[in-house]
């Protein structure tokens, strides 16, 4: 029966405390997923389960709600005082020992300690834990500091997304024997100018106790004596003052150990060894300062998902490999995202010198109407406790330099941030963080825009700027970066990043989250003409260049304190990782981020990565230097056979600044060329940057005749600049946003007479005026919006390579909408450029194509060409010239006719015919 470990239960393991009085309770436990009460454990059949571990990672994917754990063990001696420590239980835990309730906890990520003294006994013991994992639609879920559990399930449905809710005793369980007075908390403030240890003690006995406290660290010894009343606590402060012991820094992560002992009545009562590092972090105006030097964050976001353990970290060796991979890419910081990570992860970062920006797991979805301070509501009380628990656990790690106490709260209801309850909530969280740790700056709500009027107490402002490799978007973040120069606090871009597909091996037994089936089937429906492997590789090239060019914007603006790329590893089906979920790199993306993360980086502010052969390329040159000052600096830009060099007497340290301009001719041969910039100091190569530039022939449509359905002044100017003859001969050209009722009438007439019509980009509202049924689908530039464009085998647009994923070739002319279907079919007769967007919001459509309409031919192009072309944009001019040539000049098209012979053999006959717009 429950309350007494009976012979019907699993055999009670005999446990012997080690020399420190510890007994580990990890291993095989009994699991009761159908039990609903303590009494049910007597009648429900148990299943085996492993602790630590989430139950979803052990095959119970569909289990939400409550489940029960039981562990039977035996002790030879239960005398003295004991503590039962759970490192973390997800989400809610209630604990019974030998049938008696001994405590509960309601935070999924942090440790809790219960007092089993007097309940624990010699011989068999029965430990029972009720664990509750509230489902996404359970109101209780909205009142928890749940981290990424249940996040954005309207975008990423769980399953197969890993953003589901989880349950289980997912970190270790330990039983510990000690004396009557225990060390509850030990905090080393890490300040080398005024080193201090704050020691919180608790008297577990029923009598007053005099505790002798001694602390040893960095060759110093200190202590105090104090009397603690029964059941009460006290704080002892050991002040060591200034010390010359070795400092901790990312370059030299020197660690020290503080040993604290408590003696009561001449007997050792408790002891703890705490690792720490001597270093300082502070805010100086708009800059963060680490160890007295300006710190520029080059961070990557980590969510703590793994392929086998799901929402739990890997082994120590796996963590070391993961952190090492980030270091190899040049990142100096990891953002541990809305989760209190397994302490092993923080230990590894301490040892490897990787800085940490740590989030408290307070995030959407949350009960907005219940926001308030500690004591105002259950949401407020739990959130404040989550802040205290995590910071008190992790504040001795020198790698941790920054706290975020919540993330994007109010994202889907921005008005929440104007509510009085939200302000009380925000102030309470920041106050709790500063009370627990006054040594580090605090981000109040890691938010999408700096928005200082809604930041009530935080030290640092943030932006989450998501977009695509798109000139308009790069211009937007350029303007935003410049605008926020007026701030009086540090600004960090704590989220940005584009997407690239991971490798998709075929697995014999794929896990429930495996992405291959979804993406392979989606890609198969797009008419991509090459292999899946090549498409994947090209999307990773796109991702890397997009991420890098965005990061270059942030590095050019000296007042921006740094950036955090989303993210280090993919989380299905959110594919913006530099590594996939198995930690396999996306090589081209990794290479580009390693390039932009160099300590010293020469940067060209190029208007476009498409230029005309032989034309002059001019760009401002910046140097972002996150290290010490450089002297005798030479910078050389080389483009094909051309070079431009400049000499500078020096470059200031820890600054980004413009240093001049580069002007040099483009290669005369069309194709792909690298524009390379090298920086030397004292003759030594310090840094290299390179830009992949697409060189196109001089655009010309000289002599091509076209007609216009109306005045079209903007279109006329651009066409005439290309040498087009505008009259009543040749294909009809409908200008951008000019397909109205009258133009539509003329288009139908032209097509009916067997003519060719070129319709330039139109918005969705004008789709009704096309001569055949056609659906236009808008394409956004927001988080998760990456749309990959690729060319088919057509070759109709000569300035774009065939069978190729476009990276920057069309970045200045991006389509705002694509043709989702045409005349009842998913593609036109001749698709030339196709757009494919994976989930979320998957779509496949055509950007450039042609379609037979009666006796005539309709050519459409959703690229925005006229505005950029009027400004001389090479990509726009080249594409427009190619379109007009395709619609006007016949070209040889290969036809294949297959047949069968009488003997069963197959034959193919090849021929060519000449046609336009096909």
N, C-alpha and C positions, 0 to 999 in steps of 0.2 A: 504494500500500500504506500501511497505517496506520504512523505513525511518520515519514512523510514526505508532505507535502501533494502528492498526485499530480494529474495532469491530469484523472483521472476524477472527482475531487471537485469540489464547487462552486468557482467561481473565487475565489481568495484575494484579498479586498479589501485594497487598500493603505491602511494606517492611519498617520496622522501625529500624534504626540503634540502636545497643545496647549501653551500657555506654561507650564503647571504640570506638564508631563510626563505628562498623562493621555490615555488612549485608551479610548473607550467601545466596548464590544463588544455593545451592545444592537442589536436589529434582527432580521433573518431568519437563523435557524439551520436546520440540517438535523436532522430528528427521526426516530428509529428505534424505533418502539414494539414491534417484534418481535425486536429484537436481544437476545441473551443473553450476548454476550462482545464484547470489543474487536475480535476477528477478524470477527465478524458484520457489522461496518460495511462490509466490503469486498464483501459479497454481498447484504445486505438493501437494498431500495430505500428511499431516504429520503423523508420528507414535509417540507414546509415548516412551520415553527412560529415564532412571534414570542416574543422575549425582550425585556423581562420579561413574564411571563404564565403562569398555570396552564394545564395542558393541558386540563383540564375546561372552562375558559372558552373554549377554542378548538375545542370540538366533540367532545372525546374523553371523554365522560361515563363510559363504562364501563371505562376503563383503570385498573386497579390494578396494583401491582407495579412492575417496573422498565421503564425506557425510557432511551434514549441520545440525547444531543445532540452535535452537532459544529458547530464554527465554524472556518472557514479564513480566515486573514488574512496579510498580508504587512507586514513592517517594513523600512525602509531601513537602520536601525541598531539593533542589539540590544545594544550595549555598555552597561556600567554595571550598576547594581543595579535590580531590578524587583520589584513586588508585583502579584499578581493577586487582585482583591477581588471577592467575591460578596456582594451585599447580603443575599440570602436565597435558599435553595433548599429546597423542600418535597419530601420530608422528609430523606432521606439522600443524600449526594453523594460521589462519588469522581471525582477529576479526573486526566486525563492530558494532557500537553503533548508533542507530537511523539513519541508512543508511550511516554513515560515517566510513571509515576505520580508526582504531585507533592503529593498530599494528599487528605484526606477531611473530612467534617463531618457531624454527626448532630443538628442542631437546625434545625427548619423555619423559624424566624422571625428568626434573628439572623445578622449578617455573619460571614464568615471570610475570612482573607487567607492566601494561599499564596505561596511563594517560587519564582518561575520562573527566577531568575537562573542562567545557565549552561545552561539547557535551551532558553530562548527564543533564536531566531537571526535573523540578517538574512535577508530573503527570506521564502518561504512558511513558515507555521506552522499546525499543526493542533491545536486545542483540543477535547478530548472530555470530556463529563461524563456519568457514569452516575448517574441519579436513581432512587431507589426510594421508592415510595409504598406502604407496607405496608397491606394491606386490613384492614378492621375485625376480621376473625377471625384475622389473622396475630398470633402471640404477640409479634412485634417491635413491633407497634403499641402494646402495653401497656407497653413499655419506653421510650417516647418522650415528650418534652414536646410533645404534639400539639395542644394547644389544644382547640377545639371539634370537631375532626375525629372522627367516629364517636361523638359524644355521644348518649346516650339513643336509640340506634337501635331499641330495643325499643318506644319510644313514637313516635318519628319515623322510620319506615323510610326509608333512602336507597336509591334514589331514591323519591319526589320531594323529600324533605327535603334541604336544603342542608347538613345535618350529616353529610356523607359525608367520606371521605378524599380528599385532593387531592395533586397532584404537579406538579412543574415548577420551572424557574428563574424564580421569580415576582418577583424584584427585580433591579436592574441589575447588570451585570458590567463591571468597569473594570480596565484594565491601567495601571500607573503606574510611571514611572521616577523614581528619586531617587538620593541618594548612599549611602555605606556605612552610615550610621547613620540610622535612621528613628524617627519619633515613633509609638510604638505606641499610647499612650493619653494623653489630656490631660483632667484633671478640675479644674474650677473649683468651689470649695466654696460659692460664692455668698453667703458670710457678710459683710455690710457692716462688721461690727465686727472681723473678722479674715480678710480676703480672702487666699486662698492658691490657688496652682495646683500640682497634682501632675503631673509630666511623666514618663511611662515611655518609655524609649528602648531600642532594640535594635540591636546591631552585627551587620550582615548580612555583614561581610567576614571574611576569614581572618587578620586581623592586629589587634592592639590599636589602638584609635582614641581620640584625645582629642576630645571633643565640647564645643563652646562653645554653650551653650543660652541663649537670650534670650527673655523673655516681656514683652509690652506689653499693658496693659489699664487702663482708667479713668484714663488720663493718667500711669500709672506704668510704670517700666521696671525689670526685674530679670533676673537670670540666674545661671549658674554654669558651671564648667568641670569635667569629670570624664572619667576614662579608663575605657573599656569594653573588656573582653576580647573576643576573637573569638567570635561566636556567643552572646554573653552579653547581659544587659540591665542597666539601672540606672534609678534614679529620681532626678530633680532636683526640688527643692521651691523655688518662688519665693513668698516671703511678702511681701504688700503691706501687711498690717495693716489698720487702720481706714480706710475711705474714705467720703467724703460724696457720692459719685456718686449719680445718681438711682436710686431703688429700683424694682423690678418689683412690680406688684400687679395684681389683676384689673381695677381701675379705670384704672390707668395702667401698661400693660405695657411698661415701658422696658427695652430690650435693649442689651447691650454686646457687644463683641467682644474676645476675647483672641487675640493673634497670637503664635505660638510659632515660633521659627526655630532650626535646628540647623546649625552651621558646623563642618566638618571639614577640616583642612589648608587653611584660608582659602577654602574653597569651600562654597557652600550645599549642604547635604546633604538637608534636608527642611524643610518648613514646614506649618503648619496654622493656620487661623482657626476659633475656636470661639465660638459665640454663647452668652451666658449672661445671667442676670438676678440682681440683688442682692435677695435676700429670705430670710426665715427661716421655718422651720416646726418646731414642737416640740409636745411633750405636756406639759400642765400639769394633773396630777390626772386628772379625767375629761373634760378639754377638749383639743381641738386648737387650737393658736395659730398664726396666720399673721401675720407682720410685727408681732408684739406684740399683736394683737387676736384675740379669740375667733373661731373659724371654725366656722360651722354648715354642714355639707355639704348642698347641694341638688343632687343628682346624678342623672344618667340613664345607664343602661348602654348601651354601644355594642359590637357584636360584630364589626364590620368586614366584613360581607357586603354585596355590591352586586349589582344585577340583571344586569349584564353581565360583571363580573370575578369574580363568585362570592365566594370567600374572599380577596379582595384589595380594597384601598381604591380609591376613585375618583381622578379627577384633582385637582390642587390646587384648581381652581375649585369642584369638587364638594365637596371637603372643607370649603372655606371656607363654602359654602352650608349644609352640614350643621351645622357648629359654630355658625354664625350663627343657624340655626333653634333650636338648643338655648338659646342666649343669649336669644333673643327670648321664649322660654317662661319665663325667669327662672332657669334652671339655672346654677349657678356652677361645676359640676364635671361631668366625664365620667368614667365608669368604663370604661376600655378593657379589655374582658373576655377573660381567658385567651388573650391573643395579644399578641405584640410588633408593634405597628402600624408601618406604613411611616413612617419618620422625618418625612416631609412632614406627616403628621397632627399630630405633636407640634410641628413648626415653626409650623403655623397656630395651634395653641392658645397657643403662646408669644406670638405676635403679637396675638392677639385677647383675651388675658387670661382664657382658659378653663382652670381648674384641672383636673388629671388625677390620677386614682387608677388606677394601672397594675397589671394582673395579669401574673404570669409564667404561661406557658401549661402549667402542671402541673395536671392535672385527671383525672377519671374518663373512660374506663376506664383502669386502671393495674394493674400486677402487684403486688398487695398483699403477697404472700408474699416479694417481693424488695425491699421497702422497707428502706432503711438509709442510712447516711451515705456521703459521698464515699469511694469505694474499697471499700465493703461489697458493692456490686452494681452492675451496669450501670445499673439504674434510678436508684440514688442518685447515681452519678457523673454521669450525663447531666443529672439534675435540678439538681444543684448547679452544673454548668456553664451550664445554661440561665439560672439566676439571675444568675450572674456576667456572662454575655454580654449579657443584656438591660440590666442595670443599668449596666454600663460603657458601653454604647452610648447610653443615654438620660439619664444622671444630670446632664448639663449643661443640661437643659431646665428652666427655672424653673417651668413650668406643672405639672410632676410634683411632687406633695406627699406621695404615699403609695404604698407597694408592698404587694401581696398576693402571697405567694410560692407559694400553691396555692389551689385552690378546691374546696370540698365533697368533699375526699378522704375516702373512707369512707362516703359517703352511703348506699350500698346495703348496706354491711357496717359498721355503726357500731362493732362490736367491734374493728375494725382500729385505732382510735384509742387502744386500751388496750395495744397490742402494743409491745414494746421497740423493734422495728424501725421502727415509725411514729415513736416519740419521737426516735430517732436521726436519722431522715429530717427531721422538723420542725425540730429544733435545727440540723441542718446547713444547711438552706435559710435560716433566719433569720440564722445566723452568716455565711453567704456574702453575704447582702444587706447586713448591717452592715459587713462588711469592705470591700465595694465602695463603700458609700455610708453613712457614719455620720450624714448630715445629715437623714434623713427617717425617720418612723416606719414600722413594718413590721407587717402583718397576717400571722399565721402560716398559718392555714387559714381562708379566708373561709367561715364555717360558718353553719349554719341556726339555731343557738341560741348564746347567749353562752358557756355551757359552760366556765367558766374553769379547771376542774380538768383539762381536756385541752388547754389552751393552755400550752405549756411556756416559750416565749421571746418571744412576740409582744407588741407595745405596745398594740394596739387589738383589742377584741372586736367580733364582728359577729353579726347575726341576718338570716336570710332568712325573712321572714314572708309567706307567700302565702295569699290567701283571696279572698272574694267580698264583694259589697255585701250584707251579711247582718248583722243586729244582733248575733247571737251571735258572729260572727267579730270585729266591731268591739269588742265587750266583751272578747273574748279578748286582742286585742292591747293593749287598754287595761290589762288586768290584768298582762300580761307586761311592758309598759313600766313600770308602777309597781313590779313586783317587782324588776326589775333596777336599781333606783335604788341598791341596796347595793354596786354594783361600785366598784372603786378604779381602773379604767382607762376610757378612752373607749369608748363603745358606739355603733356605727353600724348602722342597718338598711340593709345594703348590697344587699338585694334585696327587692322587693315589687312588686305590680302585678296588675291585672286585664286582661281581654282585650276587644277589640272588632274586628269584621271590617273589613278594608280594602275600598276600592273594587275592583270586579271587572269591569273593562272586557273586552268580548269582543275577543280578539286574533286576527288572521288566521293568525298562526303562533306560537301560545303556546309559551313555553319549557317545559322539562320540569318546572320547579317551580311553574308557574302554578296558582293556587288556585281559579280560577273554577269549573272543572268539578266539583270535589269539593263546594264549598260551595253552588253553585247547585243541584246535584242533591239534596244533603241538604236544603236549604231547601224545594225543590219538594215533598218528601215530608212536610212538616210541617203542611200546611194553613194556612200563613201567608196571610192574605187580601189583602195589599197587594203592592207592588212590592219587588223585591230591593233597589233603591236605598234605599227607605225603611227596610227592615230593617237594612241596613248602617249608615245614619245613626243609627238608634236604639241599636244596639249600641255605637256610638262614644260616644253620650251616656251610656249605662250605664258604659262603661269610664272615661270622664272623671270622673264623679261618684264612682265606687268608688275610683279612684286618689286623688282629692282628699281624700275623707273619711278614708282610711287615713293619708295624709300629715298631715292635721290632728291625728290622734292623736299622731304622733311629734313634731310641732311644739309640742304642748301640754306635753310632758314635757321639761323643761329639761335633764335629765341625758343625754338622747339627743342625740348629737353631730351627727345628721343622717340623711339617707336617700338611697337610690339607687333610682330607679324602673326596673324592667325593662319596657320598654326604649325606646330612641330610635326604632329602626326594626324593623318586622316581619322575621322570618326564617321563610319558609314551612316548616312550617305552625304556627309559634309566633307568634300574632297579638296580642301585647301591646305592640306599638310605637305610639308617638304619630304616627309617619310609616309609610307602607308601604315596601316594599323599594325602590320607585322614588323615595322621599323625598317622596311626596305626603302632606300632612297629613291627619289625622283631626280635622276642625275642632273638634268639640265636646270631644274629649279634650284637644286642645291648649289650648283656652280654660280648662278647669278646672285644668290643671296650671300655667298661667300665673297663675291666681288664687291658688293655694296657695303658689306660690313667691315671692310678694311679700315684700319685705324686712320690712315690718311687716304683720302679719296679725291682725285681730280674729277670734276663733273662738268660736262657740257650741257647747256640748256638748249637742246635742239628743238626746233619747231616741229620737225617731222623726221621720221626714219626712212622717208622716200625722197630721193633727189634725182634731178635730171643729169644724165651723163655729161661730164665736162662743166657743169655749172659750179659757181662759187658757193661754198657752204660756209656760213657765218654763224657763230654762236658765242654767247657769253661763257667764260670759263670761271668756275669756282673751285676752291679747295676747301674740303671739310677735314679738319685736323683734330682728332680726338686724343692726341697725344702731346708730347712736349714740342716746343718751337723747333723749326727747321731752319737751317741756314744754307746759303749757296745753292739755291733751288733752280733747277732747270726743268721746264715742262715742254714736252714735244707732242704734237698731234700729228698723226700720219694717216693718210687716206690714199690707199694705193701707192702710187709713186710720188705723191705730193706730201710735203711736210711743212709744219709751222712750229717754230720754237720760240720760247721766251725765257728770260733769265730774271730771277727775283733774288734780292739779297737775303730774304728770309720770309718765313710764314709763321704767324703767331700760333702759339699752342692753344689747344682747347677752344678753337673758334672755327666757324665757317664763314667764308668771305669771298666776294668776287675778286679775281686777280687780273682780269683782262679779257680779251676777245681772241677767238681763233677764226682765221679765214684761210681756206685752201680749196683748190678745185677738186671736184669729184672725179673718180676714174672715168675714162672715156668709154669703157666697156660695160654695157648693161649687165645686171645680175646682182648677186649678193656680195657685199664687201664689208669688211670691218673698219670702222674709224677708231683708231687706237690712240689713247692718251697715256703717256708715261711721265712719271714724276721722279726726278732724282734729286738727292741732297748730297752735296760733296762728291758727286760722281757715282753715288750708290743708288741703285734702283730701289725706290721706296714703295711705289704703288703703280698699278696699271689698271686702266679702265678701257672698255671697248664697247662700241655701239654697232650692232648689225644693221647696215643700211642697204636698202633696196634701191639700186640704181636703174632708172628707166630711160629708154631713148627719149629724145626731145619730142614731146607730144605734138602731133600735127594731124589735122584732118583737111589739109590743103586741097581745095578743089571739090570736096564732097558737097553735093547739093542737098538741101533739106527744105521742107516747108514747115511753117508754124501755124497753129490753128487760131492764133490771136496775136496781139501786139508783143507780149512776152518780152519786155525790155531787158530783164535780168538775164534771161536765157539767150537772147540775141547777142548781148555784149560778150558773153562767154564763148558762144559758138564762133562769132566773128574773130575773136582772138586766136582761135584754133585754125583759122583759114577757111571756115565753112562758108559756102555760098548759099545765102538764104533767098529763096524764091518760091517757085511753084513746082519744082522738080525734086525727085528723091524722096526718102522716107519722111514721114511727118514726125516732128519732135514735140512732145507735150512737156512743158516746163514743170518744175517742181511746184506742187500745190496748185496747179493750173487746170486740173481735170475737172471742169465743171460741166453743166448741162450742154452749153454750146460746143465746147471742145469735144465732149463725148459724141455729139452728133457728127462732127467732122471726122472723128476717129472711126466711127462705124461706117461712114461713107467711104473713107479711104480703104478700109479693110475689105469692104464689099467689092471694091474694084480691083482687089488682088494686091493692094499696096502693103507697105511695111510701116508700122507705127512704133516709135520709141517713146514710152511713157517713163519719164523720170520720177523720182520719189514723190509719193503722195501719202498724206496722212490717212488714218483709218476712216475718217468721216467721208472721204472721197471714193472709197471702194465701190460705192453704189453706181459710180459713173463709168466703171470699166465696161468694155463691150461684152464681156462674159462674166458669169458668176465667179467671184474671187474674194477670199477672206484675207484681210490684213491683221496681223497680230502684233501689238506693241511689244517692244523690247525695252526693258528698264535697265538703269544703271544703279543698282543697289546691291546690298549684301546677297550673295548667292545667285547673282544674275549672269554669271559668265556664259556667253554664247560663243561657240567656236564656229568660225567660218572656214569653209574649205572649198577648193576648186575641184571640179569634176574633170573627166577626160576631154571635155569639149575643146579647150584651147581657144575659145572665141575671144577671150580677153587676153591679148598677147602680153600685156604688162604684168600679168599674174601667172606664176608657174602653174602648170597642170598638177592635179592629184596632190594638192598641198594644203595643209592647215595654215591659214593666214595668221601671222603673228602681229606684225606692225605695218604690213603692206597697206592695210585699209584703216588704220587707226585714226586718220584725220577726216574720214568720210563716213563714219559709222552710221548704219541704218538704224532708224528709230522704230521701224516695224518691218516685218517680213511677210511674204506671201505664204500663208498657211495651206491653202488649197486653191486650185484653179480649175474651173470648168468641171467640177466633180472629182478631180484627181488630186492626189497629194503633191504632185510635181508637174511642172510644165513639160512640154515635149522635149525641150532642151534646157535642162538646168545647168547653169554655169558656175554660180557661187551659191552654196547651200549653208544654211545656219542650223546648228544642232546645239540645243541646250539640254544638259542632263537634269535629273531631278535635283532640287525641287522645281516644280513648274516646268517640267520637261516640254520642249517643243522642237519641231523640225519644220523648217520652212525654206523658201528660196529668196535669195537676195537679188540675183541677176538671172534672167532666163528668157526664153522665147517660147511662143505657143501659137499653133495654127488656129486662126479664127476665120472660118469660112474660107474664102479664096486668099485671104491675106495673112500677114504674120505680125503678131504682137510681141515686141521686145519690152521688157520692163526692168528697171533698175531702182532698187530701194536705197542704194547709197546716196548720201547727201553730197552732191557734186558741185552745184552752182556757186554756193557761197565760198567754199574753199578755192574753187577754180578762179573765181574773180580776184582772189588775193594771191594768185600765182601758185597754189598748192600743187606740187608735182603729181601726187597720187590722183587727185581729182582730175587734173588735166589729162593725164595718161588714160585713166579709165573712161573719161568722156570721149576722147579720141578713138579709143578701141571700140566703144559702143557704136559710134557713128560708122566706123569702118566695117564693123560686123553687119550692121543693118544696110550697108550700101554696096559693099564690094563682094562679089561672089568669091567663095573659097572652096577648095576641093574637099569633099566629104567622102570618107571611106564607107562603102557598103559591103556587107557580108551576106551572101546567100548560101544557106546550107541545104544540102540535098542528100538523098540516099541512092546508092547503086543497087542493081538487081542482086548482087552477091552479098548485100548487107553492109558494105562499107559506106562510111559517111564522107562527103566531100564538101568543101567550102569554096565558093567562088567570090573573089574580091574585085571590086570595081570602084571607080570614083565618079562622083557627079558634082557639078558646081551649083552652089546656092548661096543665098544671103540669109542672115538671121537664123541659121540652123546649126 
